[in-house]
């Protein structure tokens, strides 16, 4: 392969890596874990919907957090710089008044 | 009802007439919706969304008062639960990558602990709800090596044992000091009133961090204090909306001047 050919194939390899699926662990506040494999360019809202369906809850009643901050509808693993085997925390709505 | 209280109720009525039916609270994070504020306007349990709003209000107050060095835990309720998870992981993890010191899942808590250890902040304030029905306040004072616990229904002696152990371990892990646990001054929840712990826990943090015990609410006026909190949030929202409107008007005026000139 000529040097020129090698250069021309490099961007394709990068694109493939950028879109390679990563494993993501979703952890509830009780420590229960659910694992997902997701492409780095896929919106995390898709994962959120799948998680909510799996645990039988309305997706609107669950908070999804990465690195301590709320995940927005448009976030993707790539936009959050997520790595393979990263963790997403989930919390259901809490209320409080008395014991 | 006193005149001041009557005026506040009237102000709430006026504010409600002006508010849109939906949308975010201006100057607050995007996910905070105006409709979530309904719980402030009656005897209702406050949710973590409401506590988040109050913590952002506290951030405004601290900034306005020039109080620096205070870390407010985002996402009410998460910090304490994550800390307890970290504590258990620390005790049981066999794979080094899963331990508190290395796991990326605990990175954001480690950052807070590191900031405390490096004295980048002097206080960490958080609201917790471990039993899913009761809010309490936690305040870590790194200068005094003290963890303050505010519970409107009891003292630190009744503190959740796991939370106590996790906080002591975490502060020791990052600072190298053994922290003592003591009470955070807080208004006592009146017997028979099962609603105000969310407001009182936040108010305890507010009074302590602003250094003004007089800010602790009067337990005979809890409903008025709910209205007061609602109005403070709405006033920030309205101020921001007004500023945005003035800017839009000025932009429209400039655009018309430029187009006329051309």
Interface residues (C-beta under 8 A of the other chain):
Chain A: X25 X27 X29 X31 X63 X65 X67 X68 X69 X70 X72 X83 X85 X86 X87 X89 X91 X93 X94 X95 X96 X97 X98 X99
Chain B: X29 X30 X31 X44 X45 X46 X47 X48 X49 X74 X75 X76 X77 X78 X81 X82 X85 X88 X103 X104 X105 X107 X108 X109 X129 X131 X132 X133 X134 X135 X153 X189 X193 X194 X195 X196 X197 X198
